Every structure is written in C-alpha cells, then in structure tokens.
Amino acid sequence: MTKSIIISGPPAVGKTTIAQGLANEFNLTYLSGGDVLKEMAKEQGFEVDGDDWWDTENGMKFLNQRETNSEFDKKVDKKLIELFKKGGMVITSYTLPWLVDDGIKIWLDGSHDSSSKRMQNRDKMSSKEAFEVTRERYDKNKALYKKLYNFDFGEDVSVFDKIINTDNLNVEQVIEISKETVRALL
C-alpha cells in the first residue's frame, strides 16, 4: 500500500496546486478536504459554485455556521481519515495532519501578504478584500480547530515532515521541493 500525503497550510498558500502536482507525479488520487466540506454545505442549501467558493459571502456564512455547529467538521474529518488510511491519496486538509499518525505531511508556509496577493490574482478581488478574507478565514479556522481538537493551527507544526516557506519560491520550485520530500519519505 502506498502512503497517503497531506498538504496543509493557511488559506491561499498554494495547497491545491502542490497537491495536484504530487498526485500527478506519483500517480495518486487527489482529494480536497475543502471539497468534501463544500458537499456538506450544498446539502445545507448553500450554492457552492466555483473552486474559490470559500472566499465568497456564502462561503464565509458557512464558516460562521461551522463555528456554532462542529458536526460538519467532525463528519468531514472522519471521512478524510478513512480515505487517508486506504493509502494512495494526496489530501489537502487543515485538520488531518493532527488527526493521523502516519503518512507524509507537508506544511506550506507563507506570509499573509503573499497569500493575499495569490487570492487577489486568483479570485480577481481587491488587495484590501483579499487581505481581509484570508485573515478572517485563517483566524476563524484557527479558533474553530483549537475549540474542536485543541491544536494550534499554523503555530504547532511539529506534526509535519517538511515545512516549505513559499514566499520567495515559484510554483515549480515548491512542487520540486515537495517531490523530493515525498521521494525521500516513500
């Protein structure tokens, strides 16, 4: 069985791009923890159009709802743990690195300014709006996971095999470092 890989990090740091690159390189199945959570939002009547739905007003409303009802996150995490244990997956997730003991775990780090610029370009929003959305998503998720699982998202990186600061690297460089990490740990 091939180990599963988890890519984590703050909002708009490049998790999806890197995870998809690793899935292609190592012939693994890519899964976004956020997409699983979006399916649950859809079941709650939210319209979840677009890859960057989390950055919209509806995405933020769902995040607010999750703050008062942890059932969504617990269901998603349970499903992600099951899929992770099957092996052969590359999963993007905020929580999974702290919830499983094995596999390969990579934390993509970067400044809030870098994440804001990525979101601004990706989602075609103003720099002020991108800065506010990334900050709010980060802060709310951090508080949610502290309450739910008692870990410090973004601060406790002791569970990771590799930490990559993406600020001064291009996508190809981050993918290459990630590939080297996976090759060394497989």
C-alpha positions as CSV (number, residue, x, y, z in Angstrom):
1,M,0.0,0.0,0.0
2,T,1.3,3.5,-0.9
3,K,1.3,6.0,1.9
4,S,-1.0,8.9,1.7
5,I,0.2,12.5,1.6
6,I,-1.3,15.5,3.3
7,I,-0.7,19.1,2.2
8,S,-1.7,21.8,4.7
9,G,-1.2,25.4,5.3
10,P,-3.0,28.7,5.6
11,P,-5.6,29.9,3.1
12,A,-4.4,30.7,-0.5
13,V,-0.8,29.4,0.1
14,G,-1.0,27.0,-2.9
15,K,-2.1,23.7,-1.3
16,T,-4.3,22.6,-4.2
17,T,-1.7,23.3,-6.9
18,I,1.0,21.4,-5.0
19,A,-1.3,18.5,-4.1
20,Q,-2.4,18.1,-7.7
21,G,1.3,18.2,-8.8
22,L,2.2,15.5,-6.4
23,A,-0.8,13.4,-7.3
24,N,0.2,13.6,-11.0
25,E,3.9,12.9,-10.3
26,F,3.3,9.8,-8.1
27,N,0.1,8.6,-9.7
28,L,-2.0,9.1,-6.6
29,T,-5.6,10.2,-6.1
30,Y,-6.1,13.9,-5.3
31,L,-8.8,14.9,-2.8
32,S,-9.6,18.3,-1.4
33,G,-10.8,18.3,2.2
34,G,-12.5,21.6,1.4
35,D,-14.4,20.0,-1.5
36,V,-15.8,17.3,0.9
37,L,-16.9,20.1,3.3
38,K,-18.4,22.0,0.3
39,E,-20.6,19.0,-0.4
40,M,-21.9,19.2,3.1
41,A,-22.6,22.9,2.6
42,K,-24.5,22.0,-0.5
43,E,-26.6,19.6,1.5
44,Q,-27.4,22.5,3.8
45,G,-28.8,24.5,0.9
46,F,-25.7,26.7,0.1
47,E,-24.8,27.3,-3.5
48,V,-21.2,26.2,-3.8
49,D,-20.2,27.3,-7.3
50,G,-16.5,27.7,-8.2
51,D,-13.2,26.4,-6.8
52,D,-12.8,29.5,-4.6
53,W,-16.3,29.4,-3.1
54,W,-14.7,29.7,0.4
55,D,-13.8,33.3,-0.3
56,T,-17.3,34.3,-1.2
57,E,-20.1,35.7,1.1
58,N,-21.8,32.3,1.1
59,G,-18.5,30.5,1.9
60,M,-18.0,32.9,4.9
61,K,-21.6,32.4,6.0
62,F,-21.0,28.6,6.1
63,L,-17.8,29.2,8.0
64,N,-19.8,31.2,10.6
65,Q,-22.3,28.3,10.8
66,R,-19.5,25.8,11.4
67,E,-18.3,27.9,14.4
68,T,-21.6,27.1,16.2
69,N,-22.0,23.5,14.9
70,S,-18.9,21.3,14.8
71,E,-20.9,18.4,13.3
72,F,-19.8,19.4,9.7
73,D,-16.1,19.4,10.6
74,K,-16.3,16.1,12.6
75,K,-18.1,14.3,9.7
76,V,-15.6,15.6,7.1
77,D,-12.6,14.7,9.3
78,K,-13.9,11.2,9.9
79,K,-14.4,10.6,6.2
80,L,-10.9,12.1,5.4
81,I,-9.3,9.8,8.0
82,E,-11.0,6.7,6.4
83,L,-9.8,7.7,2.9
84,F,-6.3,8.6,4.1
85,K,-5.9,5.2,5.8
86,K,-6.7,3.4,2.5
87,G,-3.4,4.9,1.1
88,G,-2.6,6.2,-2.3
89,M,-4.1,9.7,-1.7
90,V,-2.9,13.3,-1.7
91,I,-5.3,15.2,0.5
92,T,-5.4,18.9,1.2
93,S,-6.7,19.5,4.8
94,Y,-6.4,21.9,7.6
95,T,-7.0,19.3,10.3
96,L,-5.9,15.9,9.1
97,P,-2.1,16.3,9.9
98,W,-3.0,16.5,13.6
99,L,-5.6,13.6,13.5
100,V,-3.5,10.9,11.9
101,D,-0.1,9.5,12.9
102,D,1.3,8.1,9.6
103,G,1.7,9.2,6.0
104,I,3.7,12.2,4.7
105,K,2.8,15.6,6.0
106,I,3.8,18.8,4.3
107,W,3.1,22.3,5.7
108,L,3.2,25.1,3.1
109,D,4.0,28.3,5.0
110,G,3.9,31.8,3.7
111,S,3.3,35.4,4.8
112,H,-0.2,36.8,5.0
113,D,0.8,39.3,2.3
114,S,1.8,36.5,-0.1
115,S,-1.5,34.6,0.5
116,S,-3.5,37.8,-0.1
117,K,-1.7,38.5,-3.4
118,R,-2.4,34.9,-4.5
119,M,-6.0,35.3,-3.6
120,Q,-6.3,38.7,-5.2
121,N,-4.9,37.4,-8.5
122,R,-6.8,34.0,-8.4
123,D,-10.2,35.4,-7.3
124,K,-9.9,38.8,-9.1
125,M,-10.6,40.8,-5.9
126,S,-9.1,44.0,-4.5
127,S,-6.0,43.7,-2.4
128,K,-7.9,45.0,0.7
129,E,-10.7,42.5,0.2
130,A,-8.2,39.6,-0.3
131,F,-6.2,40.6,2.8
132,E,-9.4,40.7,4.9
133,V,-10.8,37.4,3.6
134,T,-7.5,35.5,4.1
135,R,-7.1,36.9,7.6
136,E,-10.7,36.2,8.6
137,R,-10.6,32.6,7.2
138,Y,-7.3,31.9,8.9
139,D,-8.4,33.4,12.3
140,K,-11.8,31.7,12.3
141,N,-10.4,28.3,11.3
142,K,-7.7,28.5,13.8
143,A,-10.2,29.3,16.6
144,L,-12.5,26.5,15.4
145,Y,-9.8,23.8,15.4
146,K,-8.5,25.0,18.8
147,K,-12.0,24.6,20.2
148,L,-12.7,21.3,18.3
149,Y,-9.4,19.5,18.6
150,N,-7.2,21.6,20.8
151,F,-4.3,22.1,18.4
152,D,-2.8,25.4,17.3
153,F,-3.3,25.6,13.5
154,G,-0.4,27.4,12.0
155,E,1.7,27.5,15.1
156,D,2.2,23.9,16.1
157,V,3.9,22.5,13.1
158,S,5.7,19.7,15.0
159,V,3.5,17.0,13.2
160,F,4.9,17.8,9.8
161,D,7.7,16.0,7.9
162,K,8.5,19.1,5.9
163,I,7.8,22.8,6.1
164,I,8.2,24.8,3.0
165,N,8.1,28.6,3.1
166,T,6.6,29.6,-0.3
167,D,7.1,33.4,-0.1
168,N,10.2,33.5,-2.3
169,L,9.6,30.4,-4.4
170,N,7.6,30.0,-7.6
171,V,5.2,27.1,-8.1
172,E,7.7,24.9,-9.9
173,Q,10.2,25.3,-7.1
174,V,7.6,24.4,-4.4
175,I,6.5,21.4,-6.4
176,E,10.1,20.2,-6.8
177,I,10.8,20.5,-3.1
178,S,7.6,18.6,-2.3
179,K,8.5,15.9,-4.8
180,E,12.0,15.5,-3.3
181,T,10.4,15.3,0.2
182,V,8.0,12.6,-0.9
183,R,10.7,10.6,-2.7
184,A,12.8,10.6,0.4
185,L,10.0,9.5,2.7
186,L,8.4,6.9,0.5
